[in-house]
Amino acid sequence: MGGDLCHHASQLRPSPDLHIPPNVRVEGALRPRGGGGGCLGAAFEQLNIKRGRRKDQPFFDPVLAEDVPSAMETIAKAQKADADADVLFVFAHDATIAGVVDFFPKTANEWKKKGWAEKVRWEFLRDLVPALGDVGKKGGKVGCGCH
């Protein structure tokens, strides 16, 4: 459990150990036309780069912390666990898990078999779709179409 170490997954992901997949699927985004190699993942990477960040750096830094440098250090350590295929990383305020992850009194024992991590890991990107600009905004999940 990530607790309150971040308030949005964009403060945690992407990371040096967990890159945005080229064929990422995001609610409300169509694959880009022109630029980004036709892959939605590349479009999000370019968005980060255009903002002066690395493609393997979280989109945002935490700002709601008593000690921001300490919060950033904690997030950097948590990124290792987040990238581990045997870890389902959940933090407080993560609305993307609703409708995917079973809540108490049910158990999370079969999370890996149910594919929860894959289903929720990049869903936060839907909040960033408007910033892409050249990506269609119609509903539905559409892959990158390049693989």
Chimera marker file (.cmm) of the C-alpha trace (Angstrom):
<marker_set name="trace">
<marker id="1" x="0.000" y="0.000" z="0.000" r="1" g="1" b="0" radius="0.5"/>
<marker id="2" x="1.355" y="3.340" z="-1.019" r="1" g="1" b="0" radius="0.5"/>
<marker id="3" x="-0.773" y="5.160" z="1.525" r="1" g="1" b="0" radius="0.5"/>
<marker id="4" x="-0.695" y="8.900" z="1.055" r="1" g="1" b="0" radius="0.5"/>
<marker id="5" x="2.714" y="9.128" z="-0.656" r="1" g="1" b="0" radius="0.5"/>
<marker id="6" x="1.094" y="10.661" z="-3.742" r="1" g="1" b="0" radius="0.5"/>
<marker id="7" x="-2.317" y="11.987" z="-4.702" r="1" g="1" b="0" radius="0.5"/>
<marker id="8" x="-2.289" y="11.067" z="-8.400" r="1" g="1" b="0" radius="0.5"/>
<marker id="9" x="-0.378" y="8.374" z="-10.285" r="1" g="1" b="0" radius="0.5"/>
<marker id="10" x="1.183" y="11.107" z="-12.459" r="1" g="1" b="0" radius="0.5"/>
<marker id="11" x="3.407" y="11.856" z="-9.452" r="1" g="1" b="0" radius="0.5"/>
<marker id="12" x="4.640" y="8.228" z="-9.502" r="1" g="1" b="0" radius="0.5"/>
<marker id="13" x="4.624" y="7.199" z="-13.170" r="1" g="1" b="0" radius="0.5"/>
<marker id="14" x="6.351" y="6.831" z="-15.538" r="1" g="1" b="0" radius="0.5"/>
<marker id="15" x="9.647" y="6.024" z="-13.892" r="1" g="1" b="0" radius="0.5"/>
<marker id="16" x="13.111" y="4.811" z="-14.886" r="1" g="1" b="0" radius="0.5"/>
<marker id="17" x="11.946" y="1.257" z="-14.134" r="1" g="1" b="0" radius="0.5"/>
<marker id="18" x="8.429" y="1.569" z="-15.579" r="1" g="1" b="0" radius="0.5"/>
<marker id="19" x="8.068" y="3.219" z="-18.982" r="1" g="1" b="0" radius="0.5"/>
<marker id="20" x="4.782" y="3.990" z="-20.714" r="1" g="1" b="0" radius="0.5"/>
<marker id="21" x="4.082" y="1.084" z="-23.078" r="1" g="1" b="0" radius="0.5"/>
<marker id="22" x="3.917" y="2.108" z="-26.763" r="1" g="1" b="0" radius="0.5"/>
<marker id="23" x="0.539" y="0.394" z="-27.168" r="1" g="1" b="0" radius="0.5"/>
<marker id="24" x="-0.991" y="1.786" z="-23.973" r="1" g="1" b="0" radius="0.5"/>
<marker id="25" x="-4.790" y="1.983" z="-24.003" r="1" g="1" b="0" radius="0.5"/>
<marker id="26" x="-6.409" y="5.005" z="-22.399" r="1" g="1" b="0" radius="0.5"/>
<marker id="27" x="-10.092" y="5.771" z="-21.980" r="1" g="1" b="0" radius="0.5"/>
<marker id="28" x="-11.125" y="8.643" z="-24.237" r="1" g="1" b="0" radius="0.5"/>
<marker id="29" x="-8.023" y="8.739" z="-26.450" r="1" g="1" b="0" radius="0.5"/>
<marker id="30" x="-7.559" y="7.732" z="-30.042" r="1" g="1" b="0" radius="0.5"/>
<marker id="31" x="-4.136" y="7.124" z="-31.540" r="1" g="1" b="0" radius="0.5"/>
<marker id="32" x="-2.327" y="10.274" z="-32.634" r="1" g="1" b="0" radius="0.5"/>
<marker id="33" x="-2.294" y="11.444" z="-36.231" r="1" g="1" b="0" radius="0.5"/>
<marker id="34" x="1.158" y="12.561" z="-37.291" r="1" g="1" b="0" radius="0.5"/>
<marker id="35" x="4.033" y="12.662" z="-34.822" r="1" g="1" b="0" radius="0.5"/>
<marker id="36" x="4.729" y="10.255" z="-32.011" r="1" g="1" b="0" radius="0.5"/>
<marker id="37" x="5.157" y="7.351" z="-34.436" r="1" g="1" b="0" radius="0.5"/>
<marker id="38" x="1.435" y="6.600" z="-34.300" r="1" g="1" b="0" radius="0.5"/>
<marker id="39" x="1.694" y="5.187" z="-30.796" r="1" g="1" b="0" radius="0.5"/>
<marker id="40" x="-0.265" y="6.671" z="-27.947" r="1" g="1" b="0" radius="0.5"/>
<marker id="41" x="2.565" y="5.798" z="-25.538" r="1" g="1" b="0" radius="0.5"/>
<marker id="42" x="4.992" y="7.848" z="-27.629" r="1" g="1" b="0" radius="0.5"/>
<marker id="43" x="2.541" y="10.761" z="-27.635" r="1" g="1" b="0" radius="0.5"/>
<marker id="44" x="2.476" y="10.787" z="-23.820" r="1" g="1" b="0" radius="0.5"/>
<marker id="45" x="6.278" y="10.523" z="-23.712" r="1" g="1" b="0" radius="0.5"/>
<marker id="46" x="6.543" y="13.514" z="-26.051" r="1" g="1" b="0" radius="0.5"/>
<marker id="47" x="4.121" y="15.435" z="-23.854" r="1" g="1" b="0" radius="0.5"/>
<marker id="48" x="6.449" y="14.904" z="-20.910" r="1" g="1" b="0" radius="0.5"/>
<marker id="49" x="9.499" y="15.927" z="-22.957" r="1" g="1" b="0" radius="0.5"/>
<marker id="50" x="7.778" y="19.076" z="-24.258" r="1" g="1" b="0" radius="0.5"/>
<marker id="51" x="7.156" y="20.008" z="-20.620" r="1" g="1" b="0" radius="0.5"/>
<marker id="52" x="10.896" y="19.803" z="-19.885" r="1" g="1" b="0" radius="0.5"/>
<marker id="53" x="10.835" y="16.390" z="-18.253" r="1" g="1" b="0" radius="0.5"/>
<marker id="54" x="12.362" y="13.063" z="-19.272" r="1" g="1" b="0" radius="0.5"/>
<marker id="55" x="10.121" y="10.403" z="-20.828" r="1" g="1" b="0" radius="0.5"/>
<marker id="56" x="10.888" y="8.148" z="-17.833" r="1" g="1" b="0" radius="0.5"/>
<marker id="57" x="10.070" y="10.814" z="-15.238" r="1" g="1" b="0" radius="0.5"/>
<marker id="58" x="6.684" y="11.249" z="-13.536" r="1" g="1" b="0" radius="0.5"/>
<marker id="59" x="4.498" y="13.905" z="-15.130" r="1" g="1" b="0" radius="0.5"/>
<marker id="60" x="4.269" y="15.921" z="-11.912" r="1" g="1" b="0" radius="0.5"/>
<marker id="61" x="6.090" y="16.464" z="-8.640" r="1" g="1" b="0" radius="0.5"/>
<marker id="62" x="4.208" y="16.397" z="-5.351" r="1" g="1" b="0" radius="0.5"/>
<marker id="63" x="3.204" y="19.787" z="-3.964" r="1" g="1" b="0" radius="0.5"/>
<marker id="64" x="0.904" y="18.805" z="-1.084" r="1" g="1" b="0" radius="0.5"/>
<marker id="65" x="3.569" y="17.780" z="1.388" r="1" g="1" b="0" radius="0.5"/>
<marker id="66" x="5.049" y="19.240" z="4.508" r="1" g="1" b="0" radius="0.5"/>
<marker id="67" x="8.497" y="18.247" z="3.222" r="1" g="1" b="0" radius="0.5"/>
<marker id="68" x="8.446" y="18.073" z="-0.606" r="1" g="1" b="0" radius="0.5"/>
<marker id="69" x="12.066" y="16.825" z="-1.011" r="1" g="1" b="0" radius="0.5"/>
<marker id="70" x="11.342" y="13.995" z="1.430" r="1" g="1" b="0" radius="0.5"/>
<marker id="71" x="8.102" y="13.185" z="-0.419" r="1" g="1" b="0" radius="0.5"/>
<marker id="72" x="10.019" y="13.023" z="-3.709" r="1" g="1" b="0" radius="0.5"/>
<marker id="73" x="12.592" y="10.714" z="-2.136" r="1" g="1" b="0" radius="0.5"/>
<marker id="74" x="9.826" y="8.434" z="-0.841" r="1" g="1" b="0" radius="0.5"/>
<marker id="75" x="8.179" y="8.339" z="-4.266" r="1" g="1" b="0" radius="0.5"/>
<marker id="76" x="11.516" y="7.447" z="-5.916" r="1" g="1" b="0" radius="0.5"/>
<marker id="77" x="11.865" y="4.479" z="-3.542" r="1" g="1" b="0" radius="0.5"/>
<marker id="78" x="8.248" y="3.411" z="-4.139" r="1" g="1" b="0" radius="0.5"/>
<marker id="79" x="8.798" y="3.433" z="-7.909" r="1" g="1" b="0" radius="0.5"/>
<marker id="80" x="10.918" y="0.280" z="-7.546" r="1" g="1" b="0" radius="0.5"/>
<marker id="81" x="8.006" y="-1.572" z="-5.955" r="1" g="1" b="0" radius="0.5"/>
<marker id="82" x="5.563" y="-0.102" z="-8.468" r="1" g="1" b="0" radius="0.5"/>
<marker id="83" x="7.618" y="-1.541" z="-11.358" r="1" g="1" b="0" radius="0.5"/>
<marker id="84" x="7.793" y="-5.030" z="-9.828" r="1" g="1" b="0" radius="0.5"/>
<marker id="85" x="5.528" y="-7.505" z="-11.662" r="1" g="1" b="0" radius="0.5"/>
<marker id="86" x="4.797" y="-9.237" z="-8.349" r="1" g="1" b="0" radius="0.5"/>
<marker id="87" x="3.496" y="-6.072" z="-6.666" r="1" g="1" b="0" radius="0.5"/>
<marker id="88" x="0.080" y="-4.446" z="-6.993" r="1" g="1" b="0" radius="0.5"/>
<marker id="89" x="0.850" y="-0.886" z="-5.972" r="1" g="1" b="0" radius="0.5"/>
<marker id="90" x="-2.196" y="0.940" z="-4.587" r="1" g="1" b="0" radius="0.5"/>
<marker id="91" x="-2.176" y="4.378" z="-3.007" r="1" g="1" b="0" radius="0.5"/>
<marker id="92" x="-4.839" y="6.482" z="-1.340" r="1" g="1" b="0" radius="0.5"/>
<marker id="93" x="-6.981" y="8.641" z="-3.647" r="1" g="1" b="0" radius="0.5"/>
<marker id="94" x="-6.452" y="6.346" z="-6.679" r="1" g="1" b="0" radius="0.5"/>
<marker id="95" x="-9.862" y="6.535" z="-8.334" r="1" g="1" b="0" radius="0.5"/>
<marker id="96" x="-8.727" y="4.344" z="-11.250" r="1" g="1" b="0" radius="0.5"/>
<marker id="97" x="-9.075" y="1.175" z="-9.165" r="1" g="1" b="0" radius="0.5"/>
<marker id="98" x="-12.859" y="1.583" z="-8.745" r="1" g="1" b="0" radius="0.5"/>
<marker id="99" x="-14.698" y="-0.994" z="-10.785" r="1" g="1" b="0" radius="0.5"/>
<marker id="100" x="-11.566" y="-3.106" z="-11.221" r="1" g="1" b="0" radius="0.5"/>
<marker id="101" x="-10.209" y="-3.953" z="-7.768" r="1" g="1" b="0" radius="0.5"/>
<marker id="102" x="-12.389" y="-5.829" z="-5.281" r="1" g="1" b="0" radius="0.5"/>
<marker id="103" x="-12.990" y="-3.939" z="-2.058" r="1" g="1" b="0" radius="0.5"/>
<marker id="104" x="-13.428" y="-5.204" z="1.518" r="1" g="1" b="0" radius="0.5"/>
<marker id="105" x="-14.848" y="-7.634" z="2.551" r="1" g="1" b="0" radius="0.5"/>
<marker id="106" x="-13.606" y="-9.349" z="-0.612" r="1" g="1" b="0" radius="0.5"/>
<marker id="107" x="-9.936" y="-10.297" z="-0.812" r="1" g="1" b="0" radius="0.5"/>
<marker id="108" x="-7.218" y="-9.259" z="-3.222" r="1" g="1" b="0" radius="0.5"/>
<marker id="109" x="-5.531" y="-12.660" z="-3.160" r="1" g="1" b="0" radius="0.5"/>
<marker id="110" x="-5.887" y="-13.308" z="-6.904" r="1" g="1" b="0" radius="0.5"/>
<marker id="111" x="-5.055" y="-9.784" z="-8.111" r="1" g="1" b="0" radius="0.5"/>
<marker id="112" x="-2.365" y="-11.004" z="-10.487" r="1" g="1" b="0" radius="0.5"/>
<marker id="113" x="-4.560" y="-13.697" z="-12.040" r="1" g="1" b="0" radius="0.5"/>
<marker id="114" x="-7.330" y="-11.101" z="-12.481" r="1" g="1" b="0" radius="0.5"/>
<marker id="115" x="-4.905" y="-8.697" z="-14.206" r="1" g="1" b="0" radius="0.5"/>
<marker id="116" x="-5.663" y="-5.759" z="-11.914" r="1" g="1" b="0" radius="0.5"/>
<marker id="117" x="-2.217" y="-4.156" z="-12.237" r="1" g="1" b="0" radius="0.5"/>
<marker id="118" x="-2.358" y="-4.127" z="-16.033" r="1" g="1" b="0" radius="0.5"/>
<marker id="119" x="-5.913" y="-2.783" z="-16.011" r="1" g="1" b="0" radius="0.5"/>
<marker id="120" x="-5.234" y="0.182" z="-13.700" r="1" g="1" b="0" radius="0.5"/>
<marker id="121" x="-1.531" y="1.043" z="-14.019" r="1" g="1" b="0" radius="0.5"/>
<marker id="122" x="-1.868" y="3.591" z="-16.862" r="1" g="1" b="0" radius="0.5"/>
<marker id="123" x="-5.518" y="4.589" z="-16.484" r="1" g="1" b="0" radius="0.5"/>
<marker id="124" x="-4.449" y="7.872" z="-14.871" r="1" g="1" b="0" radius="0.5"/>
<marker id="125" x="-3.307" y="8.993" z="-18.329" r="1" g="1" b="0" radius="0.5"/>
<marker id="126" x="-6.950" y="9.601" z="-19.256" r="1" g="1" b="0" radius="0.5"/>
<marker id="127" x="-6.725" y="12.732" z="-17.098" r="1" g="1" b="0" radius="0.5"/>
<marker id="128" x="-3.914" y="13.957" z="-19.372" r="1" g="1" b="0" radius="0.5"/>
<marker id="129" x="-5.616" y="13.275" z="-22.733" r="1" g="1" b="0" radius="0.5"/>
<marker id="130" x="-6.704" y="16.930" z="-23.182" r="1" g="1" b="0" radius="0.5"/>
<marker id="131" x="-3.045" y="17.997" z="-22.975" r="1" g="1" b="0" radius="0.5"/>
<marker id="132" x="-2.137" y="15.848" z="-25.993" r="1" g="1" b="0" radius="0.5"/>
<marker id="133" x="-3.931" y="18.200" z="-28.347" r="1" g="1" b="0" radius="0.5"/>
<marker id="134" x="-3.498" y="16.177" z="-31.566" r="1" g="1" b="0" radius="0.5"/>
<marker id="135" x="-5.165" y="13.073" z="-30.173" r="1" g="1" b="0" radius="0.5"/>
<marker id="136" x="-8.850" y="12.461" z="-30.900" r="1" g="1" b="0" radius="0.5"/>
<marker id="137" x="-11.113" y="12.805" z="-27.907" r="1" g="1" b="0" radius="0.5"/>
<marker id="138" x="-13.844" y="10.332" z="-28.831" r="1" g="1" b="0" radius="0.5"/>
<marker id="139" x="-14.858" y="7.697" z="-26.296" r="1" g="1" b="0" radius="0.5"/>
<marker id="140" x="-13.642" y="4.145" z="-26.208" r="1" g="1" b="0" radius="0.5"/>
<marker id="141" x="-10.300" y="2.476" z="-25.809" r="1" g="1" b="0" radius="0.5"/>
<marker id="142" x="-8.237" y="2.446" z="-28.950" r="1" g="1" b="0" radius="0.5"/>
<marker id="143" x="-4.746" y="0.960" z="-29.211" r="1" g="1" b="0" radius="0.5"/>
<marker id="144" x="-1.850" y="2.614" z="-30.967" r="1" g="1" b="0" radius="0.5"/>
<marker id="145" x="-2.371" y="0.639" z="-34.155" r="1" g="1" b="0" radius="0.5"/>
<marker id="146" x="1.358" y="0.326" z="-34.852" r="1" g="1" b="0" radius="0.5"/>
<marker id="147" x="1.910" y="-3.199" z="-33.499" r="1" g="1" b="0" radius="0.5"/>
<link id1="1" id2="2" r="1" g="1" b="0" radius="0.2"/>
<link id1="2" id2="3" r="1" g="1" b="0" radius="0.2"/>
<link id1="3" id2="4" r="1" g="1" b="0" radius="0.2"/>
<link id1="4" id2="5" r="1" g="1" b="0" radius="0.2"/>
<link id1="5" id2="6" r="1" g="1" b="0" radius="0.2"/>
<link id1="6" id2="7" r="1" g="1" b="0" radius="0.2"/>
<link id1="7" id2="8" r="1" g="1" b="0" radius="0.2"/>
<link id1="8" id2="9" r="1" g="1" b="0" radius="0.2"/>
<link id1="9" id2="10" r="1" g="1" b="0" radius="0.2"/>
<link id1="10" id2="11" r="1" g="1" b="0" radius="0.2"/>
<link id1="11" id2="12" r="1" g="1" b="0" radius="0.2"/>
<link id1="12" id2="13" r="1" g="1" b="0" radius="0.2"/>
<link id1="13" id2="14" r="1" g="1" b="0" radius="0.2"/>
<link id1="14" id2="15" r="1" g="1" b="0" radius="0.2"/>
<link id1="15" id2="16" r="1" g="1" b="0" radius="0.2"/>
<link id1="16" id2="17" r="1" g="1" b="0" radius="0.2"/>
<link id1="17" id2="18" r="1" g="1" b="0" radius="0.2"/>
<link id1="18" id2="19" r="1" g="1" b="0" radius="0.2"/>
<link id1="19" id2="20" r="1" g="1" b="0" radius="0.2"/>
<link id1="20" id2="21" r="1" g="1" b="0" radius="0.2"/>
<link id1="21" id2="22" r="1" g="1" b="0" radius="0.2"/>
<link id1="22" id2="23" r="1" g="1" b="0" radius="0.2"/>
<link id1="23" id2="24" r="1" g="1" b="0" radius="0.2"/>
<link id1="24" id2="25" r="1" g="1" b="0" radius="0.2"/>
<link id1="25" id2="26" r="1" g="1" b="0" radius="0.2"/>
<link id1="26" id2="27" r="1" g="1" b="0" radius="0.2"/>
<link id1="27" id2="28" r="1" g="1" b="0" radius="0.2"/>
<link id1="28" id2="29" r="1" g="1" b="0" radius="0.2"/>
<link id1="29" id2="30" r="1" g="1" b="0" radius="0.2"/>
<link id1="30" id2="31" r="1" g="1" b="0" radius="0.2"/>
<link id1="31" id2="32" r="1" g="1" b="0" radius="0.2"/>
<link id1="32" id2="33" r="1" g="1" b="0" radius="0.2"/>
<link id1="33" id2="34" r="1" g="1" b="0" radius="0.2"/>
<link id1="34" id2="35" r="1" g="1" b="0" radius="0.2"/>
<link id1="35" id2="36" r="1" g="1" b="0" radius="0.2"/>
<link id1="36" id2="37" r="1" g="1" b="0" radius="0.2"/>
<link id1="37" id2="38" r="1" g="1" b="0" radius="0.2"/>
<link id1="38" id2="39" r="1" g="1" b="0" radius="0.2"/>
<link id1="39" id2="40" r="1" g="1" b="0" radius="0.2"/>
<link id1="40" id2="41" r="1" g="1" b="0" radius="0.2"/>
<link id1="41" id2="42" r="1" g="1" b="0" radius="0.2"/>
<link id1="42" id2="43" r="1" g="1" b="0" radius="0.2"/>
<link id1="43" id2="44" r="1" g="1" b="0" radius="0.2"/>
<link id1="44" id2="45" r="1" g="1" b="0" radius="0.2"/>
<link id1="45" id2="46" r="1" g="1" b="0" radius="0.2"/>
<link id1="46" id2="47" r="1" g="1" b="0" radius="0.2"/>
<link id1="47" id2="48" r="1" g="1" b="0" radius="0.2"/>
<link id1="48" id2="49" r="1" g="1" b="0" radius="0.2"/>
<link id1="49" id2="50" r="1" g="1" b="0" radius="0.2"/>
<link id1="50" id2="51" r="1" g="1" b="0" radius="0.2"/>
<link id1="51" id2="52" r="1" g="1" b="0" radius="0.2"/>
<link id1="52" id2="53" r="1" g="1" b="0" radius="0.2"/>
<link id1="53" id2="54" r="1" g="1" b="0" radius="0.2"/>
<link id1="54" id2="55" r="1" g="1" b="0" radius="0.2"/>
<link id1="55" id2="56" r="1" g="1" b="0" radius="0.2"/>
<link id1="56" id2="57" r="1" g="1" b="0" radius="0.2"/>
<link id1="57" id2="58" r="1" g="1" b="0" radius="0.2"/>
<link id1="58" id2="59" r="1" g="1" b="0" radius="0.2"/>
<link id1="59" id2="60" r="1" g="1" b="0" radius="0.2"/>
<link id1="60" id2="61" r="1" g="1" b="0" radius="0.2"/>
<link id1="61" id2="62" r="1" g="1" b="0" radius="0.2"/>
<link id1="62" id2="63" r="1" g="1" b="0" radius="0.2"/>
<link id1="63" id2="64" r="1" g="1" b="0" radius="0.2"/>
<link id1="64" id2="65" r="1" g="1" b="0" radius="0.2"/>
<link id1="65" id2="66" r="1" g="1" b="0" radius="0.2"/>
<link id1="66" id2="67" r="1" g="1" b="0" radius="0.2"/>
<link id1="67" id2="68" r="1" g="1" b="0" radius="0.2"/>
<link id1="68" id2="69" r="1" g="1" b="0" radius="0.2"/>
<link id1="69" id2="70" r="1" g="1" b="0" radius="0.2"/>
<link id1="70" id2="71" r="1" g="1" b="0" radius="0.2"/>
<link id1="71" id2="72" r="1" g="1" b="0" radius="0.2"/>
<link id1="72" id2="73" r="1" g="1" b="0" radius="0.2"/>
<link id1="73" id2="74" r="1" g="1" b="0" radius="0.2"/>
<link id1="74" id2="75" r="1" g="1" b="0" radius="0.2"/>
<link id1="75" id2="76" r="1" g="1" b="0" radius="0.2"/>
<link id1="76" id2="77" r="1" g="1" b="0" radius="0.2"/>
<link id1="77" id2="78" r="1" g="1" b="0" radius="0.2"/>
<link id1="78" id2="79" r="1" g="1" b="0" radius="0.2"/>
<link id1="79" id2="80" r="1" g="1" b="0" radius="0.2"/>
<link id1="80" id2="81" r="1" g="1" b="0" radius="0.2"/>
<link id1="81" id2="82" r="1" g="1" b="0" radius="0.2"/>
<link id1="82" id2="83" r="1" g="1" b="0" radius="0.2"/>
<link id1="83" id2="84" r="1" g="1" b="0" radius="0.2"/>
<link id1="84" id2="85" r="1" g="1" b="0" radius="0.2"/>
<link id1="85" id2="86" r="1" g="1" b="0" radius="0.2"/>
<link id1="86" id2="87" r="1" g="1" b="0" radius="0.2"/>
<link id1="87" id2="88" r="1" g="1" b="0" radius="0.2"/>
<link id1="88" id2="89" r="1" g="1" b="0" radius="0.2"/>
<link id1="89" id2="90" r="1" g="1" b="0" radius="0.2"/>
<link id1="90" id2="91" r="1" g="1" b="0" radius="0.2"/>
<link id1="91" id2="92" r="1" g="1" b="0" radius="0.2"/>
<link id1="92" id2="93" r="1" g="1" b="0" radius="0.2"/>
<link id1="93" id2="94" r="1" g="1" b="0" radius="0.2"/>
<link id1="94" id2="95" r="1" g="1" b="0" radius="0.2"/>
<link id1="95" id2="96" r="1" g="1" b="0" radius="0.2"/>
<link id1="96" id2="97" r="1" g="1" b="0" radius="0.2"/>
<link id1="97" id2="98" r="1" g="1" b="0" radius="0.2"/>
<link id1="98" id2="99" r="1" g="1" b="0" radius="0.2"/>
<link id1="99" id2="100" r="1" g="1" b="0" radius="0.2"/>
<link id1="100" id2="101" r="1" g="1" b="0" radius="0.2"/>
<link id1="101" id2="102" r="1" g="1" b="0" radius="0.2"/>
<link id1="102" id2="103" r="1" g="1" b="0" radius="0.2"/>
<link id1="103" id2="104" r="1" g="1" b="0" radius="0.2"/>
<link id1="104" id2="105" r="1" g="1" b="0" radius="0.2"/>
<link id1="105" id2="106" r="1" g="1" b="0" radius="0.2"/>
<link id1="106" id2="107" r="1" g="1" b="0" radius="0.2"/>
<link id1="107" id2="108" r="1" g="1" b="0" radius="0.2"/>
<link id1="108" id2="109" r="1" g="1" b="0" radius="0.2"/>
<link id1="109" id2="110" r="1" g="1" b="0" radius="0.2"/>
<link id1="110" id2="111" r="1" g="1" b="0" radius="0.2"/>
<link id1="111" id2="112" r="1" g="1" b="0" radius="0.2"/>
<link id1="112" id2="113" r="1" g="1" b="0" radius="0.2"/>
<link id1="113" id2="114" r="1" g="1" b="0" radius="0.2"/>
<link id1="114" id2="115" r="1" g="1" b="0" radius="0.2"/>
<link id1="115" id2="116" r="1" g="1" b="0" radius="0.2"/>
<link id1="116" id2="117" r="1" g="1" b="0" radius="0.2"/>
<link id1="117" id2="118" r="1" g="1" b="0" radius="0.2"/>
<link id1="118" id2="119" r="1" g="1" b="0" radius="0.2"/>
<link id1="119" id2="120" r="1" g="1" b="0" radius="0.2"/>
<link id1="120" id2="121" r="1" g="1" b="0" radius="0.2"/>
<link id1="121" id2="122" r="1" g="1" b="0" radius="0.2"/>
<link id1="122" id2="123" r="1" g="1" b="0" radius="0.2"/>
<link id1="123" id2="124" r="1" g="1" b="0" radius="0.2"/>
<link id1="124" id2="125" r="1" g="1" b="0" radius="0.2"/>
<link id1="125" id2="126" r="1" g="1" b="0" radius="0.2"/>
<link id1="126" id2="127" r="1" g="1" b="0" radius="0.2"/>
<link id1="127" id2="128" r="1" g="1" b="0" radius="0.2"/>
<link id1="128" id2="129" r="1" g="1" b="0" radius="0.2"/>
<link id1="129" id2="130" r="1" g="1" b="0" radius="0.2"/>
<link id1="130" id2="131" r="1" g="1" b="0" radius="0.2"/>
<link id1="131" id2="132" r="1" g="1" b="0" radius="0.2"/>
<link id1="132" id2="133" r="1" g="1" b="0" radius="0.2"/>
<link id1="133" id2="134" r="1" g="1" b="0" radius="0.2"/>
<link id1="134" id2="135" r="1" g="1" b="0" radius="0.2"/>
<link id1="135" id2="136" r="1" g="1" b="0" radius="0.2"/>
<link id1="136" id2="137" r="1" g="1" b="0" radius="0.2"/>
<link id1="137" id2="138" r="1" g="1" b="0" radius="0.2"/>
<link id1="138" id2="139" r="1" g="1" b="0" radius="0.2"/>
<link id1="139" id2="140" r="1" g="1" b="0" radius="0.2"/>
<link id1="140" id2="141" r="1" g="1" b="0" radius="0.2"/>
<link id1="141" id2="142" r="1" g="1" b="0" radius="0.2"/>
<link id1="142" id2="143" r="1" g="1" b="0" radius="0.2"/>
<link id1="143" id2="144" r="1" g="1" b="0" radius="0.2"/>
<link id1="144" id2="145" r="1" g="1" b="0" radius="0.2"/>
<link id1="145" id2="146" r="1" g="1" b="0" radius="0.2"/>
<link id1="146" id2="147" r="1" g="1" b="0" radius="0.2"/>
</marker_set>
